[in-house]
Amino acid sequence: MKIAEKHRAARQYILEAARPLIGQRGFSAVGLAQILDVAGIPKGSFYHYFESKEAFGEALLQTYIDDYLIKMDDILGNDDENAAQRITRYCQFWRDTHIEGQIGNKCLIVKLAAEVSDLSERMRAILDVGTRTVIDRISAVIASGQEDGSIGSTQPAPMLAASLYQLWLGSTLMVKITHSSPPFDHAWEASRRLLEI
């Protein structure tokens, strides 16, 4: 393995090892010592891979968003299902991820958005581009559903997609507050009515 490949692999390992910790505690509450401990690397090594904790946060968010988009494409890109079925599977994936205790897979956007948007303009910009990309993907599926008749709403697909995404972000916050799943039941019923499916 070449040096550059080893460097990328080690950097990726640190991001993956620290992600559940950041997902549980937040960005500011986790210090470099904790990141190094969970990754099992010596202190001086961190700055070999990241120029600062903020640069680490940027890489963590970008990696999370890239991975999330791959999962989205897998769910929403199934040509054997109509658009309403694909949206239904996406909402079920969202619910399952947050209900079944998959700490490392929980939404870093939900966990970190309010915190890091006030701390770092670069991290906020990554979140902004990432969430707009997610909404664009949802919008494309909704438009497809309006064409195939599986989604009955005639409202503009971009508006429906933004509303749907915001609805599920909000319900995820309520699940965190209540430690119960009814907010997702409500989000699903509201989603069905919004899209007319």
Beta strands, then each sheet from edge to edge (+ up, - down):
end
